[in-house]
Amino acid sequence: MFRSFFEPMPKVVAHRGDSAHFPENTLHAFESAYAMGVDVIETDVHLSKDGEVVIWHDPTLDRNTNGSGMIEEHTLAELKKLDAGYTFTKDGGKTFPFRGQGVQLCTLREALRACPAQRFNVDLKSKGEAIVDAFIEVVKEEHATRRVVGASFHLTNLRMLRTFSWKSSIC
């Protein structure tokens, strides 16, 4: 499929998927971006309380769901019960077309499986060895090392990712 993440060189990146038409960082947004033929989907991940790599931008649930609190304080089962389309609107809050429509938070594994030929730029928002290890495990298990690049604002995460990438040539 890809010789490396950068071959062919990406030109079009969908920030949080097709977030203009679907709730950001959801399978709906990713599948739409994938169908449009974008080169890369940029997304973000946190580690759930039970160690799952969950796709979500904010550290909390408050802005885009009917839930509240930190992602890392909830299990995946608890997160799956929330409405990830709850606040999405394209008309300034007059309507909420995805509210109550079953849009859920998803895992990195689910996104990689839903878009099997898609490259992902994944920002590890949680900090520490646990998120890096879980991220690497998912990418390896899904045979996605050539189509996923890991990023982070946390220098310690980057150091761990780079150490791994030198050992196994993950992008």
N, C-alpha and C positions, 0 to 999 in steps of 0.2 A: 504494500500500500504506500507508505511513506518511507523514503530512505532515512530521513531524519525529520524532526519537527519543522525544519527550515527548508526542506526540499519537497515540493516547490515552495519558494518564498511566499509567505502569507501576505495578502494585500488587503483583504477585507476582514475586519474583526467585529463580531457582534458582542457588544458590552452587555453582559448578563443575559445573553440570548437575544431574541427579538422582543426586547423590553418595551418597544413602542406599541406593540399590538397585544402583548400577553403579559401576565404578571412576571416580573423579573425573576431570574434564577429558578424557573420551574421547568418541568419537562415540556410543557406547552411552548414556552419561549424558546427552548433549545431545539425542539423538533421543527418549529417554524424557521428558525435560523438555518438549520441543517437543510431543510427543503429549499431554501433560497440559495443555497450553495455558497454560504460564507466560508472563508478559509479557516477561521479560528473563532471559537466561542470563548470569551473571557468570563470567568466565574470566580466565586469565592467559596471557601469551605471553613467550617468549624467542626470541632469534635463534640459529639453528643456525650451526655453523661455516661452512656454505656459503650463509648468508644467507636461510634459510627462516624464516618466522614460525611457530614451533611452539608449540602449546598445552601448557602445563604450569605448575604452580604453583611448585614448588621450583626453586632454581637447580641442584640436583643430581638425579640419577636414583635415588639410593639408597633413599629411603623407599617408593616405590611400584612399582618395576620390579625386574627381575632384573639390571639394569645398575648401573654406578656412574660417578661423575664428574660434571662440569658439563655441562649441556645444550649450552652454547656451545662446548664442545670436541669435539662430535660432529656429523657430517654428518647430513642428513635420512635418508639410506640407512641409516646406522648406527643411528639412533634407531628407525627402522621395524622393525628386527630384534628390539627389546626387547619384553618382555612387560609391557604397561601394566596388566594385571589381576593381576599376580603376587602382590601382598600384600593384595588386597581380601578382606575377611572380614566377615561380619555376625554371627559367633558367637564372637568373641574369639580367633580363630586355630585353631579346630577344623577348619574347612574353608576352602578357597580356591576358590570356584566359578568364577572367571574365569581361574585359572592355566592356561596352556597352551591357551586358547580363541581365540587370535588377536587379542586386544585390543591395539591399537597406539596409540602417541602419534599425534596428528593435527596437521595444520596449520590455521591460521585459515581458509585458503581451503577446505579440506575441510569444516570445520564450517559455514561460510556456505553452501556448496552443499548440504550434507545437511539443513539447516534453512532453506530459502529465505525463509520469512516470519517468521523469528525475530529479535528484537532481541538484541543482545549488548553487554554492558558489558565491555570488554577492558582489563585492567591490563597495561601494558607493563613487565615485570619487568627486562628488559635495559636498560642505560643507553646513551644516545647517539644520534647522528643516524642511524646505520644501521638501528636497530630502528624508529625513527619513520618513516623513509623507506619501509622495507619494509612496515610496517603500512599506511601511507597508500596505497601502491601496490596492495596486496591489496584494501583496502576499495573503492578506486576501480574496479579491474578487475572486481570482483564486483558492482558497482553497488549497494553496500550503505551508501552515505553517510548515508542517513536511518534506518538501523536498527542502526548501530554507533556507540558512543561510546568514545573512547579515554581511559584514565586511567593514572596512574602516580604512584608515590611519589617519583620523581626529578623535581625541579623543572625541570631542563633539558629533559627529555622533554615536560613539560607546556607549557613555553614554546614549543617547536617545534610541538606539536600545536595550540596556540592560534593561533599565527601562521598555520598552514595553515588552520585552521577559519575565520579571518576572511577569508582569500583566496578560499575556495571553498565556504563554508557547510557543511562536513562537521560532523556532530553529534559 
